[in-house]
Amino acid sequence: MPPLPGPEVPTERENWLEFQSAVRSCMAEHGLAYRYWEYWNPAYDSSEGSAAMPEGLDDAGRAAWNLAAFGDADAVGGAPNDGGGCWATGLGASGYRTFE
């Protein structure tokens, strides 16, 4: 069995937080809020769309938020980063690869 990684290897949570920080920064550049959430924590489950989306947005606000976060929904591929947007920016900035 190989040895466990040392402290120099980021944990999955640390990788996720770095990725989310990059996404949050990108969204702020668009003038949009991006809430903290953990994909593994059921307390953050949302039936209203992304758990990171602020509450109370109207339909136009939700559409603008989704476009900034995920880019073009019609992009080929289907992965969250295929359409561009801040998720793709966050992946590029952080190197996070779970969603590819």
Gaussian input, Z-matrix of N, CA and C with variables (Angstrom, degrees):
# hf/3-21g

backbone

0 1
 N
 C     1     B1
 C     2     B2     1     A1
 N     3     B3     2     A2     1     D1
 C     4     B4     3     A3     2     D2
 C     5     B5     4     A4     3     D3
 N     6     B6     5     A5     4     D4
 C     7     B7     6     A6     5     D5
 C     8     B8     7     A7     6     D6
 N     9     B9     8     A8     7     D7
 C    10    B10     9     A9     8     D8
 C    11    B11    10    A10     9     D9
 N    12    B12    11    A11    10    D10
 C    13    B13    12    A12    11    D11
 C    14    B14    13    A13    12    D12
 N    15    B15    14    A14    13    D13
 C    16    B16    15    A15    14    D14
 C    17    B17    16    A16    15    D15
 N    18    B18    17    A17    16    D16
 C    19    B19    18    A18    17    D17
 C    20    B20    19    A19    18    D18
 N    21    B21    20    A20    19    D19
 C    22    B22    21    A21    20    D20
 C    23    B23    22    A22    21    D21
 N    24    B24    23    A23    22    D22
 C    25    B25    24    A24    23    D23
 C    26    B26    25    A25    24    D24
 N    27    B27    26    A26    25    D25
 C    28    B28    27    A27    26    D26
 C    29    B29    28    A28    27    D27
 N    30    B30    29    A29    28    D28
 C    31    B31    30    A30    29    D29
 C    32    B32    31    A31    30    D30
 N    33    B33    32    A32    31    D31
 C    34    B34    33    A33    32    D32
 C    35    B35    34    A34    33    D33
 N    36    B36    35    A35    34    D34
 C    37    B37    36    A36    35    D35
 C    38    B38    37    A37    36    D36
 N    39    B39    38    A38    37    D37
 C    40    B40    39    A39    38    D38
 C    41    B41    40    A40    39    D39
 N    42    B42    41    A41    40    D40
 C    43    B43    42    A42    41    D41
 C    44    B44    43    A43    42    D42
 N    45    B45    44    A44    43    D43
 C    46    B46    45    A45    44    D44
 C    47    B47    46    A46    45    D45
 N    48    B48    47    A47    46    D46
 C    49    B49    48    A48    47    D47
 C    50    B50    49    A49    48    D48
 N    51    B51    50    A50    49    D49
 C    52    B52    51    A51    50    D50
 C    53    B53    52    A52    51    D51
 N    54    B54    53    A53    52    D52
 C    55    B55    54    A54    53    D53
 C    56    B56    55    A55    54    D54
 N    57    B57    56    A56    55    D55
 C    58    B58    57    A57    56    D56
 C    59    B59    58    A58    57    D57
 N    60    B60    59    A59    58    D58
 C    61    B61    60    A60    59    D59
 C    62    B62    61    A61    60    D60
 N    63    B63    62    A62    61    D61
 C    64    B64    63    A63    62    D62
 C    65    B65    64    A64    63    D63
 N    66    B66    65    A65    64    D64
 C    67    B67    66    A66    65    D65
 C    68    B68    67    A67    66    D66
 N    69    B69    68    A68    67    D67
 C    70    B70    69    A69    68    D68
 C    71    B71    70    A70    69    D69
 N    72    B72    71    A71    70    D70
 C    73    B73    72    A72    71    D71
 C    74    B74    73    A73    72    D72
 N    75    B75    74    A74    73    D73
 C    76    B76    75    A75    74    D74
 C    77    B77    76    A76    75    D75
 N    78    B78    77    A77    76    D76
 C    79    B79    78    A78    77    D77
 C    80    B80    79    A79    78    D78
 N    81    B81    80    A80    79    D79
 C    82    B82    81    A81    80    D80
 C    83    B83    82    A82    81    D81
 N    84    B84    83    A83    82    D82
 C    85    B85    84    A84    83    D83
 C    86    B86    85    A85    84    D84
 N    87    B87    86    A86    85    D85
 C    88    B88    87    A87    86    D86
 C    89    B89    88    A88    87    D87
 N    90    B90    89    A89    88    D88
 C    91    B91    90    A90    89    D89
 C    92    B92    91    A91    90    D90
 N    93    B93    92    A92    91    D91
 C    94    B94    93    A93    92    D92
 C    95    B95    94    A94    93    D93
 N    96    B96    95    A95    94    D94
 C    97    B97    96    A96    95    D95
 C    98    B98    97    A97    96    D96
 N    99    B99    98    A98    97    D97
 C   100   B100    99    A99    98    D98
 C   101   B101   100   A100    99    D99
 N   102   B102   101   A101   100   D100
 C   103   B103   102   A102   101   D101
 C   104   B104   103   A103   102   D102
 N   105   B105   104   A104   103   D103
 C   106   B106   105   A105   104   D104
 C   107   B107   106   A106   105   D105
 N   108   B108   107   A107   106   D106
 C   109   B109   108   A108   107   D107
 C   110   B110   109   A109   108   D108
 N   111   B111   110   A110   109   D109
 C   112   B112   111   A111   110   D110
 C   113   B113   112   A112   111   D111
 N   114   B114   113   A113   112   D112
 C   115   B115   114   A114   113   D113
 C   116   B116   115   A115   114   D114
 N   117   B117   116   A116   115   D115
 C   118   B118   117   A117   116   D116
 C   119   B119   118   A118   117   D117
 N   120   B120   119   A119   118   D118
 C   121   B121   120   A120   119   D119
 C   122   B122   121   A121   120   D120
 N   123   B123   122   A122   121   D121
 C   124   B124   123   A123   122   D122
 C   125   B125   124   A124   123   D123
 N   126   B126   125   A125   124   D124
 C   127   B127   126   A126   125   D125
 C   128   B128   127   A127   126   D126
 N   129   B129   128   A128   127   D127
 C   130   B130   129   A129   128   D128
 C   131   B131   130   A130   129   D129
 N   132   B132   131   A131   130   D130
 C   133   B133   132   A132   131   D131
 C   134   B134   133   A133   132   D132
 N   135   B135   134   A134   133   D133
 C   136   B136   135   A135   134   D134
 C   137   B137   136   A136   135   D135
 N   138   B138   137   A137   136   D136
 C   139   B139   138   A138   137   D137
 C   140   B140   139   A139   138   D138
 N   141   B141   140   A140   139   D139
 C   142   B142   141   A141   140   D140
 C   143   B143   142   A142   141   D141
 N   144   B144   143   A143   142   D142
 C   145   B145   144   A144   143   D143
 C   146   B146   145   A145   144   D144
 N   147   B147   146   A146   145   D145
 C   148   B148   147   A147   146   D146
 C   149   B149   148   A148   147   D147
 N   150   B150   149   A149   148   D148
 C   151   B151   150   A150   149   D149
 C   152   B152   151   A151   150   D150
 N   153   B153   152   A152   151   D151
 C   154   B154   153   A153   152   D152
 C   155   B155   154   A154   153   D153
 N   156   B156   155   A155   154   D154
 C   157   B157   156   A156   155   D155
 C   158   B158   157   A157   156   D156
 N   159   B159   158   A158   157   D157
 C   160   B160   159   A159   158   D158
 C   161   B161   160   A160   159   D159
 N   162   B162   161   A161   160   D160
 C   163   B163   162   A162   161   D161
 C   164   B164   163   A163   162   D162
 N   165   B165   164   A164   163   D163
 C   166   B166   165   A165   164   D164
 C   167   B167   166   A166   165   D165
 N   168   B168   167   A167   166   D166
 C   169   B169   168   A168   167   D167
 C   170   B170   169   A169   168   D168
 N   171   B171   170   A170   169   D169
 C   172   B172   171   A171   170   D170
 C   173   B173   172   A172   171   D171
 N   174   B174   173   A173   172   D172
 C   175   B175   174   A174   173   D173
 C   176   B176   175   A175   174   D174
 N   177   B177   176   A176   175   D175
 C   178   B178   177   A177   176   D176
 C   179   B179   178   A178   177   D177
 N   180   B180   179   A179   178   D178
 C   181   B181   180   A180   179   D179
 C   182   B182   181   A181   180   D180
 N   183   B183   182   A182   181   D181
 C   184   B184   183   A183   182   D182
 C   185   B185   184   A184   183   D183
 N   186   B186   185   A185   184   D184
 C   187   B187   186   A186   185   D185
 C   188   B188   187   A187   186   D186
 N   189   B189   188   A188   187   D187
 C   190   B190   189   A189   188   D188
 C   191   B191   190   A190   189   D189
 N   192   B192   191   A191   190   D190
 C   193   B193   192   A192   191   D191
 C   194   B194   193   A193   192   D192
 N   195   B195   194   A194   193   D193
 C   196   B196   195   A195   194   D194
 C   197   B197   196   A196   195   D195
 N   198   B198   197   A197   196   D196
 C   199   B199   198   A198   197   D197
 C   200   B200   199   A199   198   D198
 N   201   B201   200   A200   199   D199
 C   202   B202   201   A201   200   D200
 C   203   B203   202   A202   201   D201
 N   204   B204   203   A203   202   D202
 C   205   B205   204   A204   203   D203
 C   206   B206   205   A205   204   D204
 N   207   B207   206   A206   205   D205
 C   208   B208   207   A207   206   D206
 C   209   B209   208   A208   207   D207
 N   210   B210   209   A209   208   D208
 C   211   B211   210   A210   209   D209
 C   212   B212   211   A211   210   D210
 N   213   B213   212   A212   211   D211
 C   214   B214   213   A213   212   D212
 C   215   B215   214   A214   213   D213
 N   216   B216   215   A215   214   D214
 C   217   B217   216   A216   215   D215
 C   218   B218   217   A217   216   D216
 N   219   B219   218   A218   217   D217
 C   220   B220   219   A219   218   D218
 C   221   B221   220   A220   219   D219
 N   222   B222   221   A221   220   D220
 C   223   B223   222   A222   221   D221
 C   224   B224   223   A223   222   D222
 N   225   B225   224   A224   223   D223
 C   226   B226   225   A225   224   D224
 C   227   B227   226   A226   225   D225
 N   228   B228   227   A227   226   D226
 C   229   B229   228   A228   227   D227
 C   230   B230   229   A229   228   D228
 N   231   B231   230   A230   229   D229
 C   232   B232   231   A231   230   D230
 C   233   B233   232   A232   231   D231
 N   234   B234   233   A233   232   D232
 C   235   B235   234   A234   233   D233
 C   236   B236   235   A235   234   D234
 N   237   B237   236   A236   235   D235
 C   238   B238   237   A237   236   D236
 C   239   B239   238   A238   237   D237
 N   240   B240   239   A239   238   D238
 C   241   B241   240   A240   239   D239
 C   242   B242   241   A241   240   D240
 N   243   B243   242   A242   241   D241
 C   244   B244   243   A243   242   D242
 C   245   B245   244   A244   243   D243
 N   246   B246   245   A245   244   D244
 C   247   B247   246   A246   245   D245
 C   248   B248   247   A247   246   D246
 N   249   B249   248   A248   247   D247
 C   250   B250   249   A249   248   D248
 C   251   B251   250   A250   249   D249
 N   252   B252   251   A251   250   D250
 C   253   B253   252   A252   251   D251
 C   254   B254   253   A253   252   D252
 N   255   B255   254   A254   253   D253
 C   256   B256   255   A255   254   D254
 C   257   B257   256   A256   255   D255
 N   258   B258   257   A257   256   D256
 C   259   B259   258   A258   257   D257
 C   260   B260   259   A259   258   D258
 N   261   B261   260   A260   259   D259
 C   262   B262   261   A261   260   D260
 C   263   B263   262   A262   261   D261
 N   264   B264   263   A263   262   D262
 C   265   B265   264   A264   263   D263
 C   266   B266   265   A265   264   D264
 N   267   B267   266   A266   265   D265
 C   268   B268   267   A267   266   D266
 C   269   B269   268   A268   267   D267
 N   270   B270   269   A269   268   D268
 C   271   B271   270   A270   269   D269
 C   272   B272   271   A271   270   D270
 N   273   B273   272   A272   271   D271
 C   274   B274   273   A273   272   D272
 C   275   B275   274   A274   273   D273
 N   276   B276   275   A275   274   D274
 C   277   B277   276   A276   275   D275
 C   278   B278   277   A277   276   D276
 N   279   B279   278   A278   277   D277
 C   280   B280   279   A279   278   D278
 C   281   B281   280   A280   279   D279
 N   282   B282   281   A281   280   D280
 C   283   B283   282   A282   281   D281
 C   284   B284   283   A283   282   D282
 N   285   B285   284   A284   283   D283
 C   286   B286   285   A285   284   D284
 C   287   B287   286   A286   285   D285
 N   288   B288   287   A287   286   D286
 C   289   B289   288   A288   287   D287
 C   290   B290   289   A289   288   D288
 N   291   B291   290   A290   289   D289
 C   292   B292   291   A291   290   D290
 C   293   B293   292   A292   291   D291
 N   294   B294   293   A293   292   D292
 C   295   B295   294   A294   293   D293
 C   296   B296   295   A295   294   D294
 N   297   B297   296   A296   295   D295
 C   298   B298   297   A297   296   D296
 C   299   B299   298   A298   297   D297

   B1=1.4465
   B2=1.5396
   B3=1.3387
   B4=1.4670
   B5=1.5314
   B6=1.3152
   B7=1.4642
   B8=1.5275
   B9=1.3163
   B10=1.4619
   B11=1.5195
   B12=1.3492
   B13=1.4626
   B14=1.5279
   B15=1.3085
   B16=1.4550
   B17=1.5216
   B18=1.3189
   B19=1.4614
   B20=1.5302
   B21=1.3337
   B22=1.4592
   B23=1.5304
   B24=1.3269
   B25=1.4642
   B26=1.5254
   B27=1.3468
   B28=1.4661
   B29=1.5301
   B30=1.3111
   B31=1.4544
   B32=1.5257
   B33=1.3155
   B34=1.4653
   B35=1.5282
   B36=1.3362
   B37=1.4717
   B38=1.5214
   B39=1.3311
   B40=1.4678
   B41=1.5332
   B42=1.3283
   B43=1.4717
   B44=1.5272
   B45=1.3248
   B46=1.4643
   B47=1.5222
   B48=1.3219
   B49=1.4640
   B50=1.5331
   B51=1.3267
   B52=1.4668
   B53=1.5298
   B54=1.3143
   B55=1.4614
   B56=1.5303
   B57=1.3186
   B58=1.4580
   B59=1.5274
   B60=1.3060
   B61=1.4629
   B62=1.5281
   B63=1.3291
   B64=1.4629
   B65=1.5255
   B66=1.3211
   B67=1.4716
   B68=1.5269
   B69=1.3243
   B70=1.4702
   B71=1.5350
   B72=1.3217
   B73=1.4597
   B74=1.5276
   B75=1.3138
   B76=1.4574
   B77=1.5294
   B78=1.3182
   B79=1.4639
   B80=1.5299
   B81=1.3175
   B82=1.4690
   B83=1.5246
   B84=1.3308
   B85=1.4643
   B86=1.5240
   B87=1.3291
   B88=1.4678
   B89=1.5291
   B90=1.3295
   B91=1.4606
   B92=1.5189
   B93=1.3333
   B94=1.4611
   B95=1.5264
   B96=1.3074
   B97=1.4597
   B98=1.5229
   B99=1.3197
   B100=1.4657
   B101=1.5191
   B102=1.3284
   B103=1.4636
   B104=1.5241
   B105=1.3126
   B106=1.4604
   B107=1.5174
   B108=1.3357
   B109=1.4679
   B110=1.5165
   B111=1.3037
   B112=1.4596
   B113=1.5216
   B114=1.3133
   B115=1.4697
   B116=1.5191
   B117=1.3205
   B118=1.4589
   B119=1.5244
   B120=1.3093
   B121=1.4596
   B122=1.5256
   B123=1.3345
   B124=1.4696
   B125=1.5342
   B126=1.3163
   B127=1.4631
   B128=1.5244
   B129=1.3262
   B130=1.4641
   B131=1.5238
   B132=1.3273
   B133=1.4591
   B134=1.5220
   B135=1.3141
   B136=1.4552
   B137=1.5192
   B138=1.3008
   B139=1.4645
   B140=1.5279
   B141=1.3165
   B142=1.4683
   B143=1.5260
   B144=1.3161
   B145=1.4552
   B146=1.5149
   B147=1.2963
   B148=1.4566
   B149=1.5168
   B150=1.3238
   B151=1.4630
   B152=1.5217
   B153=1.3224
   B154=1.4617
   B155=1.5242
   B156=1.3372
   B157=1.4609
   B158=1.5268
   B159=1.3233
   B160=1.4661
   B161=1.5283
   B162=1.3004
   B163=1.4697
   B164=1.5211
   B165=1.3150
   B166=1.4547
   B167=1.5157
   B168=1.3280
   B169=1.4576
   B170=1.5263
   B171=1.3271
   B172=1.4582
   B173=1.5327
   B174=1.3307
   B175=1.4641
   B176=1.5258
   B177=1.3279
   B178=1.4642
   B179=1.5277
   B180=1.3242
   B181=1.4595
   B182=1.5180
   B183=1.3306
   B184=1.4686
   B185=1.5338
   B186=1.3321
   B187=1.4627
   B188=1.5349
   B189=1.3159
   B190=1.4657
   B191=1.5243
   B192=1.3273
   B193=1.4643
   B194=1.5302
   B195=1.3340
   B196=1.4651
   B197=1.5256
   B198=1.3418
   B199=1.4517
   B200=1.5290
   B201=1.3238
   B202=1.4681
   B203=1.5248
   B204=1.3162
   B205=1.4678
   B206=1.5156
   B207=1.3210
   B208=1.4616
   B209=1.5173
   B210=1.3166
   B211=1.4592
   B212=1.5164
   B213=1.2935
   B214=1.4563
   B215=1.5241
   B216=1.3096
   B217=1.4738
   B218=1.5214
   B219=1.3308
   B220=1.4654
   B221=1.5201
   B222=1.3332
   B223=1.4629
   B224=1.5233
   B225=1.2891
   B226=1.4612
   B227=1.5233
   B228=1.3103
   B229=1.4581
   B230=1.5071
   B231=1.2965
   B232=1.4574
   B233=1.5086
   B234=1.3433
   B235=1.4608
   B236=1.5292
   B237=1.3343
   B238=1.4641
   B239=1.5220
   B240=1.3094
   B241=1.4503
   B242=1.5268
   B243=1.3241
   B244=1.4576
   B245=1.5198
   B246=1.3172
   B247=1.4549
   B248=1.5063
   B249=1.3152
   B250=1.4600
   B251=1.5072
   B252=1.2844
   B253=1.4554
   B254=1.5218
   B255=1.3056
   B256=1.4642
   B257=1.5238
   B258=1.3329
   B259=1.4713
   B260=1.5144
   B261=1.3309
   B262=1.4600
   B263=1.5285
   B264=1.3177
   B265=1.4639
   B266=1.5275
   B267=1.3251
   B268=1.4640
   B269=1.5162
   B270=1.3228
   B271=1.4652
   B272=1.5194
   B273=1.3316
   B274=1.4517
   B275=1.5144
   B276=1.3253
   B277=1.4650
   B278=1.5206
   B279=1.3251
   B280=1.4624
   B281=1.5288
   B282=1.3112
   B283=1.4575
   B284=1.5173
   B285=1.3335
   B286=1.4604
   B287=1.5196
   B288=1.3112
   B289=1.4654
   B290=1.5191
   B291=1.2914
   B292=1.4583
   B293=1.5259
   B294=1.3277
   B295=1.4599
   B296=1.5150
   B297=1.3115
   B298=1.4608
   B299=1.5023
   A1=107.47
   A2=117.38
   A3=119.05
   A4=110.93
   A5=117.35
   A6=120.06
   A7=110.57
   A8=115.89
   A9=120.72
   A10=109.87
   A11=117.22
   A12=118.78
   A13=111.02
   A14=115.63
   A15=121.25
   A16=111.63
   A17=116.72
   A18=121.09
   A19=113.54
   A20=117.57
   A21=120.03
   A22=112.01
   A23=117.40
   A24=121.89
   A25=108.39
   A26=117.05
   A27=118.70
   A28=111.82
   A29=115.87
   A30=120.93
   A31=109.34
   A32=116.90
   A33=121.31
   A34=109.98
   A35=116.98
   A36=120.41
   A37=110.74
   A38=117.90
   A39=121.02
   A40=111.24
   A41=116.64
   A42=120.61
   A43=110.86
   A44=115.71
   A45=121.17
   A46=110.73
   A47=117.45
   A48=121.00
   A49=111.47
   A50=117.35
   A51=120.08
   A52=110.07
   A53=116.43
   A54=121.58
   A55=110.55
   A56=116.94
   A57=120.74
   A58=111.88
   A59=117.62
   A60=121.27
   A61=110.75
   A62=116.60
   A63=120.43
   A64=110.76
   A65=117.85
   A66=121.42
   A67=109.44
   A68=117.06
   A69=121.97
   A70=110.79
   A71=117.11
   A72=121.62
   A73=110.89
   A74=116.85
   A75=121.86
   A76=110.69
   A77=117.21
   A78=120.85
   A79=110.28
   A80=117.17
   A81=120.74
   A82=110.38
   A83=117.59
   A84=121.14
   A85=111.17
   A86=116.68
   A87=122.12
   A88=111.61
   A89=116.27
   A90=120.66
   A91=113.41
   A92=117.23
   A93=121.75
   A94=110.72
   A95=115.43
   A96=121.23
   A97=109.81
   A98=114.97
   A99=121.95
   A100=106.14
   A101=116.39
   A102=121.34
   A103=112.58
   A104=113.99
   A105=121.24
   A106=109.54
   A107=116.52
   A108=121.33
   A109=108.95
   A110=115.17
   A111=123.28
   A112=107.47
   A113=117.46
   A114=119.89
   A115=112.16
   A116=118.69
   A117=122.08
   A118=112.96
   A119=117.97
   A120=122.04
   A121=110.08
   A122=118.29
   A123=120.33
   A124=113.20
   A125=117.95
   A126=120.11
   A127=111.16
   A128=117.70
   A129=121.64
   A130=112.68
   A131=118.95
   A132=120.82
   A133=109.75
   A134=115.95
   A135=121.09
   A136=109.77
   A137=116.08
   A138=120.53
   A139=110.29
   A140=117.03
   A141=122.79
   A142=112.65
   A143=118.90
   A144=121.19
   A145=109.62
   A146=116.26
   A147=121.01
   A148=111.32
   A149=115.73
   A150=120.51
   A151=111.29
   A152=118.19
   A153=122.10
   A154=112.70
   A155=116.69
   A156=120.49
   A157=110.47
   A158=117.08
   A159=119.41
   A160=110.82
   A161=115.80
   A162=120.67
   A163=109.94
   A164=115.59
   A165=121.64
   A166=116.03
   A167=118.64
   A168=119.48
   A169=110.10
   A170=116.50
   A171=119.58
   A172=108.25
   A173=117.25
   A174=120.62
   A175=112.05
   A176=117.38
   A177=120.61
   A178=110.71
   A179=117.19
   A180=121.55
   A181=111.72
   A182=115.76
   A183=120.29
   A184=110.13
   A185=116.70
   A186=120.80
   A187=110.61
   A188=117.39
   A189=121.06
   A190=110.71
   A191=116.72
   A192=121.04
   A193=109.95
   A194=116.91
   A195=121.17
   A196=111.90
   A197=118.06
   A198=120.99
   A199=110.45
   A200=117.46
   A201=120.65
   A202=110.79
   A203=116.99
   A204=120.55
   A205=112.58
   A206=117.27
   A207=121.19
   A208=115.01
   A209=117.31
   A210=120.65
   A211=111.77
   A212=116.00
   A213=124.11
   A214=110.69
   A215=116.24
   A216=121.21
   A217=112.41
   A218=117.88
   A219=121.36
   A220=112.87
   A221=117.47
   A222=120.49
   A223=110.41
   A224=115.85
   A225=122.03
   A226=109.55
   A227=117.12
   A228=121.62
   A229=112.93
   A230=118.17
   A231=121.18
   A232=116.25
   A233=119.34
   A234=120.08
   A235=108.67
   A236=117.97
   A237=120.35
   A238=114.59
   A239=118.77
   A240=120.89
   A241=113.87
   A242=118.79
   A243=120.94
   A244=113.57
   A245=118.24
   A246=121.00
   A247=114.04
   A248=117.35
   A249=120.38
   A250=109.77
   A251=117.32
   A252=121.62
   A253=111.93
   A254=114.87
   A255=121.23
   A256=113.19
   A257=118.54
   A258=118.33
   A259=109.68
   A260=117.17
   A261=120.19
   A262=110.21
   A263=116.96
   A264=121.33
   A265=110.07
   A266=116.66
   A267=121.21
   A268=112.52
   A269=116.34
   A270=120.04
   A271=110.78
   A272=116.13
   A273=119.77
   A274=112.31
   A275=116.44
   A276=120.54
   A277=112.78
   A278=116.94
   A279=120.10
   A280=113.69
   A281=116.79
   A282=119.53
   A283=113.04
   A284=118.18
   A285=121.99
   A286=109.54
   A287=118.69
   A288=120.42
   A289=114.62
   A290=120.06
   A291=121.22
   A292=112.54
   A293=117.77
   A294=121.07
   A295=114.59
   A296=118.42
   A297=119.02
   A298=111.00
   D1=132.39
   D2=-179.99
   D3=-69.14
   D4=154.55
   D5=179.55
   D6=-68.24
   D7=154.61
   D8=176.07
   D9=-66.78
   D10=148.27
   D11=179.10
   D12=-63.64
   D13=149.32
   D14=178.90
   D15=-79.75
   D16=179.11
   D17=-177.09
   D18=-65.38
   D19=-16.01
   D20=179.00
   D21=-74.65
   D22=-13.86
   D23=178.77
   D24=-93.36
   D25=118.73
   D26=-178.64
   D27=-63.47
   D28=146.19
   D29=175.01
   D30=-75.55
   D31=166.97
   D32=176.22
   D33=-57.19
   D34=-41.90
   D35=179.45
   D36=-63.35
   D37=-43.49
   D38=178.46
   D39=-62.67
   D40=-41.61
   D41=175.99
   D42=-60.35
   D43=-45.63
   D44=-179.67
   D45=-61.71
   D46=-45.40
   D47=-178.50
   D48=-64.10
   D49=-38.00
   D50=176.97
   D51=-64.71
   D52=-44.75
   D53=177.55
   D54=-60.47
   D55=-48.33
   D56=-179.02
   D57=-63.72
   D58=-35.64
   D59=176.94
   D60=-63.04
   D61=-40.98
   D62=177.90
   D63=-66.31
   D64=-40.77
   D65=177.37
   D66=-63.73
   D67=-46.41
   D68=-179.10
   D69=-59.42
   D70=-42.13
   D71=179.06
   D72=-63.37
   D73=-44.32
   D74=177.51
   D75=-61.03
   D76=-45.24
   D77=179.89
   D78=-62.78
   D79=-39.34
   D80=178.28
   D81=-62.09
   D82=-36.29
   D83=176.80
   D84=-62.45
   D85=-26.83
   D86=176.46
   D87=-89.11
   D88=1.74
   D89=-179.78
   D90=77.50
   D91=23.53
   D92=-176.04
   D93=-120.56
   D94=144.69
   D95=176.94
   D96=-81.59
   D97=150.06
   D98=176.53
   D99=-140.03
   D100=108.94
   D101=-173.71
   D102=-78.40
   D103=151.64
   D104=174.88
   D105=-63.67
   D106=140.24
   D107=172.41
   D108=-160.23
   D109=161.93
   D110=179.20
   D111=-126.13
   D112=120.43
   D113=-175.98
   D114=-64.37
   D115=-24.60
   D116=-178.03
   D117=-87.64
   D118=-7.67
   D119=-174.69
   D120=-101.65
   D121=113.20
   D122=-178.01
   D123=-63.00
   D124=-16.48
   D125=177.40
   D126=-64.05
   D127=-19.65
   D128=-179.23
   D129=-98.91
   D130=3.91
   D131=177.96
   D132=-60.52
   D133=142.32
   D134=-179.34
   D135=-137.83
   D136=135.09
   D137=174.96
   D138=-92.61
   D139=-0.94
   D140=-176.11
   D141=-101.93
   D142=14.06
   D143=-176.12
   D144=116.19
   D145=-151.46
   D146=-178.49
   D147=-64.35
   D148=138.18
   D149=177.24
   D150=-64.69
   D151=-20.40
   D152=179.97
   D153=-82.08
   D154=-14.13
   D155=-177.69
   D156=-72.47
   D157=132.88
   D158=176.91
   D159=-62.67
   D160=149.74
   D161=177.59
   D162=-76.21
   D163=156.87
   D164=171.62
   D165=85.20
   D166=8.75
   D167=177.75
   D168=-76.23
   D169=142.14
   D170=174.03
   D171=-79.43
   D172=179.64
   D173=-176.18
   D174=-58.50
   D175=-42.32
   D176=179.67
   D177=-66.48
   D178=-39.25
   D179=178.33
   D180=-65.30
   D181=-40.27
   D182=178.34
   D183=-65.31
   D184=-41.73
   D185=179.37
   D186=-64.00
   D187=-43.84
   D188=178.86
   D189=-64.67
   D190=-40.90
   D191=179.56
   D192=-63.14
   D193=-47.83
   D194=-179.93
   D195=-62.28
   D196=-39.73
   D197=178.65
   D198=-63.71
   D199=-44.51
   D200=178.64
   D201=-65.14
   D202=-41.61
   D203=-176.50
   D204=-73.03
   D205=-45.70
   D206=-169.50
   D207=-116.40
   D208=-4.90
   D209=178.93
   D210=75.98
   D211=-150.58
   D212=-175.05
   D213=-76.29
   D214=115.61
   D215=-178.52
   D216=-66.40
   D217=-17.85
   D218=-178.60
   D219=-90.89
   D220=4.96
   D221=179.87
   D222=-63.86
   D223=147.18
   D224=-179.61
   D225=-75.52
   D226=139.48
   D227=173.21
   D228=127.99
   D229=-54.76
   D230=176.75
   D231=96.14
   D232=-11.15
   D233=176.35
   D234=-77.13
   D235=151.92
   D236=-176.77
   D237=-56.08
   D238=-23.19
   D239=-178.40
   D240=-97.68
   D241=-1.61
   D242=-175.81
   D243=-68.03
   D244=-26.40
   D245=-177.95
   D246=-90.94
   D247=0.60
   D248=-176.44
   D249=89.95
   D250=-143.73
   D251=179.12
   D252=76.55
   D253=-174.82
   D254=-174.68
   D255=-68.70
   D256=-25.65
   D257=175.19
   D258=-64.47
   D259=-43.29
   D260=177.90
   D261=-64.48
   D262=-40.54
   D263=176.89
   D264=-61.04
   D265=-44.56
   D266=179.63
   D267=-63.67
   D268=-39.14
   D269=177.40
   D270=-64.30
   D271=-41.70
   D272=179.79
   D273=-67.05
   D274=-38.77
   D275=-177.63
   D276=-74.99
   D277=-32.89
   D278=-172.49
   D279=-102.88
   D280=-22.36
   D281=-175.02
   D282=80.15
   D283=6.72
   D284=179.71
   D285=-64.00
   D286=134.50
   D287=-172.74
   D288=-130.97
   D289=8.13
   D290=-177.42
   D291=-59.60
   D292=-33.22
   D293=-173.23
   D294=-92.56
   D295=5.02
   D296=-179.91
   D297=-90.61

